[in-house]
Amino acid sequence: MDTPKREEIKIEDQWDLSALYASITEYEKDFSELDALTNEVLSYEGHIMDNSDSLYNFYVAYEKLSRLSLKMYMYAHLLCDTDTTNSKYQEIKMHFEKVYDDISSKLSFIGAEMLEPPYEKVIEMVEEDERLKPYRFDLEKMYRYKDHTLSKELEEVIAKATNAFGTGDDVFYNFDNADIDLGTITDENGQEVELTNSNYIKYMGSKDRNVRMMAFKGMFNYFKKFKNTIAAALKGNIKENFFMSDVRHFKSPLEESLYADNIDLSVYHNLIEAVHNGLPLMYEYMALRKKALNLDEMHMYDIYVDLVKGDSKNIPFDEGKKIVFEALKPLGEQYIEDLHKAFTERWIDIYPNKGKKSGAYSWGCYDSYPYLLLNYDNTVDAVSTMAHELGHSMHSYYSNQHQAYINHEYPIFLAEIASTVNEVLLNDYLYKHADSKEEKIFYLTEFIDKVRTTIYRQTMFAEFEMLMHDKYSNNEPLTADNFSATYYELNKLYYGDNIVSDDDIRYEWARIPHFYTSFYVYKYATGLASALAIAGEILKGNTKARDAYLELLSSGGSDYPLELLKRAGVDMQTKEPIEKALIMFKDKLKELEELI
């Protein structure tokens, strides 16, 4: 069937953006308020740190401006993501991005000005004025950047330069959404069907090997065709990273990226080293897949197909919803009660439509629902994606409920833990309620593939990012061929000799959107390792561990992420969580081999 148009999607299956604005007209009315709040914040220029009164009043004014601008920013982006081909929505999004950039440029004085007095003087003000107590941690985090903050004049220049950045990301966004055309393939029933970002994984899981191969080649032939354009976009993103790290006196973009969360470089390198040590387990899994599928030669398009015979389950959305609720019951009655709000209040945009942004995400601000974008397609994977994104949304919901605005946003380093805890609980539920040996194999493989795609694969992505930044630092040319060759060698290293690294896989780097949010993907791997530790205790019925986890979800950004995580029982400053996750992978692999 053809992908439906936006207007053909039922209202009840769309997210309710009226919770943000009743209409575009209502949204546009807030521009006058935005101007007024911007001018109010600007009135503090040169006086923010005069005394505790001025500092407190500045924080109040800045919070109002921040909350409104983020609300408007969200509305413009969510509107466009529902139909990237709608020119009106594109205009709204681009217009607000320009307004947002202009405001950011005008307010570039704030950081430098707030860092002028000695930290000791600022702490004195906090100690003397009770109203400033909630802002103490924010000020502490800010003063960590004192050595990386420039003069007011240079900060203004950097703000203007930053406004010109992001072109590579914009190019890729339109290339991967509005302009993408993967052509058609012939499905299992001999019908010609459109290949899209949304249904690609579905066809890669087809029992018909020819369908898998056509989907694989259809996807990568497209990106191979435009490899030079995408390489230029990604190279531009890397150059921007080096510009920012250089002018802010960081040793590298990686150091700058980790600095915000107060993460030591050793965490990144420990992850890669621990995963390299565990690569023999990946090779064992590839050998087992090859044997189970009875293949003389296994290719990259064979790694997503189920190991059991028969078609995958068809799970309509309402059934998938019920499964998720049952699976998440170990998190307690209150969590389940709060989870219902995602459906009754219509946080979710459920089905794909023409022009809709591909993939899935959860996104909200302090004054909105934690919205979920899905492209639900009735597969087990779609149910898992729903559980994953609900984890993000519930993390946001609890942080907003329990933290003041200044501390509500949880650190990016923790962002993938709640989502993957949900996935682990879902997999455990499905495995325990399997009706047959074949189903047990299916869900056991789901778990193993989760570790493969999240710990192994995302670490491979993280290593690729690091290597390409290193190449640029060493003055090596970042051409399409260089990107492709580096990626291809990594793919061979991570998957081993039990699988054919097809030539087309060398272009996979070109379709990874996360590379435009540099040094983010490693957090998927550390997040899963943390989630496995937490979920393991919850499944044992450890109520203290469950309560500590729910406390983590309610903590927002009230402390540095490694400290918050330690309170939940996980120390990511060691290799132990990664190593324990790979031991679980090994145990599940042995169990799978016995079942097969």
FENDA-V984418 format. One record per residue. RES is the residue in one letter. BURIAL is b if it has 24 or more other ideal C-beta (glycine too) atoms within 12 Angstrom, else e. D_CENTER is the distance of its C-alpha to the mean C-alpha in Angstrom with 1 decimal. Layout:
# FENDA-V984418
res=[RES	RES]
burial=[BURIAL	BURIAL]
d_center=[D_CENTER	D_CENTER]
This chain:
# FENDA-V984418
res=[M	D	T	P	K	R	E	E	I	K	I	E	D	Q	W	D	L	S	A	L	Y	A	S	I	T	E	Y	E	K	D	F	S	E	L	D	A	L	T	N	E	V	L	S	Y	E	G	H	I	M	D	N	S	D	S	L	Y	N	F	Y	V	A	Y	E	K	L	S	R	L	S	L	K	M	Y	M	Y	A	H	L	L	C	D	T	D	T	T	N	S	K	Y	Q	E	I	K	M	H	F	E	K	V	Y	D	D	I	S	S	K	L	S	F	I	G	A	E	M	L	E	P	P	Y	E	K	V	I	E	M	V	E	E	D	E	R	L	K	P	Y	R	F	D	L	E	K	M	Y	R	Y	K	D	H	T	L	S	K	E	L	E	E	V	I	A	K	A	T	N	A	F	G	T	G	D	D	V	F	Y	N	F	D	N	A	D	I	D	L	G	T	I	T	D	E	N	G	Q	E	V	E	L	T	N	S	N	Y	I	K	Y	M	G	S	K	D	R	N	V	R	M	M	A	F	K	G	M	F	N	Y	F	K	K	F	K	N	T	I	A	A	A	L	K	G	N	I	K	E	N	F	F	M	S	D	V	R	H	F	K	S	P	L	E	E	S	L	Y	A	D	N	I	D	L	S	V	Y	H	N	L	I	E	A	V	H	N	G	L	P	L	M	Y	E	Y	M	A	L	R	K	K	A	L	N	L	D	E	M	H	M	Y	D	I	Y	V	D	L	V	K	G	D	S	K	N	I	P	F	D	E	G	K	K	I	V	F	E	A	L	K	P	L	G	E	Q	Y	I	E	D	L	H	K	A	F	T	E	R	W	I	D	I	Y	P	N	K	G	K	K	S	G	A	Y	S	W	G	C	Y	D	S	Y	P	Y	L	L	L	N	Y	D	N	T	V	D	A	V	S	T	M	A	H	E	L	G	H	S	M	H	S	Y	Y	S	N	Q	H	Q	A	Y	I	N	H	E	Y	P	I	F	L	A	E	I	A	S	T	V	N	E	V	L	L	N	D	Y	L	Y	K	H	A	D	S	K	E	E	K	I	F	Y	L	T	E	F	I	D	K	V	R	T	T	I	Y	R	Q	T	M	F	A	E	F	E	M	L	M	H	D	K	Y	S	N	N	E	P	L	T	A	D	N	F	S	A	T	Y	Y	E	L	N	K	L	Y	Y	G	D	N	I	V	S	D	D	D	I	R	Y	E	W	A	R	I	P	H	F	Y	T	S	F	Y	V	Y	K	Y	A	T	G	L	A	S	A	L	A	I	A	G	E	I	L	K	G	N	T	K	A	R	D	A	Y	L	E	L	L	S	S	G	G	S	D	Y	P	L	E	L	L	K	R	A	G	V	D	M	Q	T	K	E	P	I	E	K	A	L	I	M	F	K	D	K	L	K	E	L	E	E	L	I]
burial=[e	e	b	e	e	b	e	e	b	e	e	e	b	b	b	b	b	e	e	b	b	e	e	b	e	e	b	e	e	b	b	e	e	b	e	e	b	b	e	e	b	b	e	b	b	e	e	b	b	e	e	b	e	b	b	b	b	b	b	b	b	b	b	b	b	b	b	b	b	b	b	b	b	b	b	b	b	b	b	b	b	b	b	b	e	b	e	e	b	b	e	b	b	e	b	b	b	e	b	b	b	e	b	b	b	b	b	b	b	b	b	b	b	b	b	e	b	e	e	e	e	b	e	e	b	b	e	e	e	e	e	b	e	e	b	b	b	b	b	e	b	b	b	e	b	e	e	b	b	b	e	e	e	e	b	b	e	b	b	e	b	b	e	e	b	b	e	b	b	b	b	b	b	b	b	b	b	b	e	b	e	b	e	e	b	e	e	e	e	e	e	e	b	b	b	b	b	b	b	b	b	b	b	b	b	b	e	e	b	e	b	b	b	b	b	b	b	b	b	b	b	b	b	b	e	b	b	e	e	b	b	b	b	b	b	b	b	b	b	b	b	b	e	b	b	e	e	b	e	b	e	b	b	b	b	b	b	b	b	b	b	b	b	e	b	e	b	b	b	b	b	b	e	b	b	b	e	b	b	e	b	b	b	b	b	b	e	b	b	b	e	b	b	e	e	e	e	b	b	b	b	b	b	b	b	b	b	b	e	e	e	b	b	e	b	e	b	e	e	b	b	e	b	b	b	e	b	b	b	b	b	e	e	e	b	e	e	b	b	e	b	b	b	e	b	b	b	b	b	b	b	b	b	b	b	b	b	b	b	b	b	b	b	b	b	b	b	b	b	b	b	b	b	b	b	b	b	b	b	b	b	b	b	b	b	b	b	b	b	b	b	b	b	b	b	b	b	b	b	b	e	e	b	b	b	b	b	b	b	b	b	b	b	b	b	b	b	b	b	b	b	b	b	b	b	b	b	b	b	b	b	e	e	e	e	e	e	e	b	b	b	b	b	b	b	b	b	b	b	b	b	b	b	b	b	b	b	b	b	b	b	b	b	b	b	b	b	b	b	e	e	b	e	e	e	e	e	b	e	b	e	b	b	b	b	b	b	b	e	b	b	b	b	b	b	b	e	b	b	b	b	b	e	b	b	b	b	b	b	b	b	b	b	b	b	b	b	b	b	b	b	b	b	b	b	b	b	b	b	b	b	b	b	b	b	b	b	b	b	e	e	e	e	e	b	b	e	b	b	b	b	b	b	b	b	b	b	b	b	b	b	b	b	b	b	e	b	b	b	b	b	b	b	e	b	e	b	b	b	b	b	b	b	b	b	e	e	b	b	e	e	b	e	e	b	b]
d_center=[29.7	28.5	25.2	26.4	26.5	24.8	28.1	28.7	25.8	27.4	26.7	25.9	23.1	21.5	19.7	22.2	21.6	25.1	23.7	22.6	25.5	28.3	28.5	27.9	31.3	30.2	27.1	29.5	31.8	29.4	29.8	33.1	31.6	28.9	31.7	33.7	31.0	30.2	34.0	34.2	31.6	33.4	36.7	35.5	35.4	37.8	38.2	34.9	36.2	39.9	39.9	38.0	38.8	37.3	34.2	33.6	34.4	32.1	29.2	30.2	30.4	27.2	25.3	26.9	25.9	22.3	21.9	23.7	21.9	18.4	19.8	21.3	18.3	16.2	19.2	19.7	16.1	16.0	19.5	18.8	15.8	18.3	20.7	19.9	23.5	25.0	26.6	27.1	23.5	22.7	25.5	24.2	20.7	22.4	25.0	22.9	20.8	24.2	25.4	22.4	22.9	26.6	26.2	24.0	26.8	29.4	27.9	27.3	30.4	28.8	27.2	30.3	32.7	31.2	31.4	35.0	36.8	36.8	34.2	37.2	38.5	35.2	35.1	38.7	37.8	35.1	37.7	40.4	38.4	36.9	34.8	32.7	31.8	28.4	27.5	28.6	25.2	23.9	27.0	26.6	23.1	24.6	27.6	25.6	25.0	28.7	29.4	26.5	27.7	30.3	33.2	32.9	34.1	31.7	28.7	29.8	30.0	26.5	25.2	27.0	25.8	22.1	22.8	23.9	20.7	17.7	20.1	18.4	15.1	17.3	19.3	16.5	15.1	18.7	19.4	16.7	17.3	20.6	22.7	21.5	24.4	24.2	27.7	29.0	29.6	32.1	30.8	32.5	35.0	36.1	34.5	33.0	29.4	26.9	24.0	20.6	16.9	16.9	19.8	19.4	18.2	20.9	23.5	22.3	23.1	26.5	29.6	31.3	30.7	31.9	29.2	26.5	28.1	28.4	24.7	23.8	26.3	25.6	22.0	22.8	26.1	24.3	22.1	25.1	27.2	25.1	24.0	25.9	24.4	20.8	21.9	23.3	20.1	18.1	21.2	21.2	17.8	19.0	22.2	20.6	18.8	22.3	24.0	22.0	22.3	26.0	27.1	25.5	27.2	24.5	25.4	22.3	19.0	17.5	19.7	18.7	15.0	15.7	18.5	16.7	15.7	19.1	17.9	20.7	20.4	21.8	18.7	17.1	20.4	21.2	18.1	19.3	22.9	22.4	20.6	23.4	25.9	24.4	24.5	27.9	26.3	24.1	27.3	29.0	26.4	26.9	30.6	30.5	28.5	31.2	33.9	32.6	32.1	35.6	34.6	36.8	33.9	30.2	27.9	24.2	24.4	25.8	22.9	21.2	24.5	25.5	28.3	30.4	32.7	32.6	30.0	26.7	27.0	26.7	24.9	25.2	22.7	25.2	25.8	22.2	21.9	24.9	23.6	20.5	22.8	25.1	22.6	21.2	24.7	24.8	22.6	25.7	27.5	25.9	22.3	23.6	25.5	22.7	20.5	23.2	22.4	19.3	21.8	24.9	23.4	21.4	17.9	16.9	17.3	18.2	19.6	19.2	21.7	22.9	20.8	17.8	14.4	13.3	10.7	9.2	7.2	8.5	9.9	13.2	15.6	18.5	20.8	18.9	17.7	14.1	13.9	12.3	12.4	13.5	15.7	17.7	20.3	22.2	21.1	20.2	16.8	16.4	17.6	15.1	12.2	13.9	14.3	10.6	9.7	12.9	12.0	9.4	12.2	14.9	13.4	13.5	16.8	18.4	17.4	18.9	21.9	22.8	22.1	23.7	21.8	22.0	20.1	17.9	14.5	13.1	12.2	8.8	10.4	10.7	7.5	7.1	10.9	11.9	9.9	11.5	14.7	15.0	14.7	17.3	19.5	19.4	20.3	23.1	24.5	24.6	26.2	28.8	29.7	30.1	33.5	34.3	33.9	32.0	29.4	29.1	28.5	25.9	23.8	24.6	23.3	20.1	19.6	20.6	18.4	15.4	16.4	17.2	14.0	11.8	14.3	16.4	14.5	11.4	14.2	16.1	13.4	13.5	17.2	17.4	15.8	18.2	21.1	20.7	20.6	23.6	25.4	25.1	26.4	29.3	30.1	29.4	28.8	25.3	26.7	25.2	27.4	26.2	22.5	23.7	26.1	23.7	21.1	23.9	25.4	22.2	21.8	25.5	25.1	22.2	23.8	27.4	30.7	30.5	28.5	29.3	26.7	27.6	28.0	25.6	22.6	23.2	21.6	18.2	16.7	17.6	15.2	11.9	10.0	7.7	11.2	11.6	9.2	11.4	11.3	7.6	7.6	10.5	8.7	7.8	11.5	12.8	10.9	12.6	15.8	15.8	15.2	18.0	20.3	19.7	19.9	22.9	24.8	24.0	25.3	28.4	29.1	28.6	28.5	28.3	25.1	23.8	25.0	23.5	20.1	20.5	21.7	18.5	16.6	19.4	19.3	16.7	17.1	20.8	20.8	19.1	16.3	18.5	21.3	19.5	18.4	22.0	23.3	21.4	23.2	20.8	21.6	19.0	21.5	23.2	22.6	23.7	20.5	19.5	23.1	23.4	20.4	22.2	25.4	24.0	23.0	26.6	28.1	26.3	27.2	30.8	30.8	29.6	32.3	34.9	33.9	34.1]
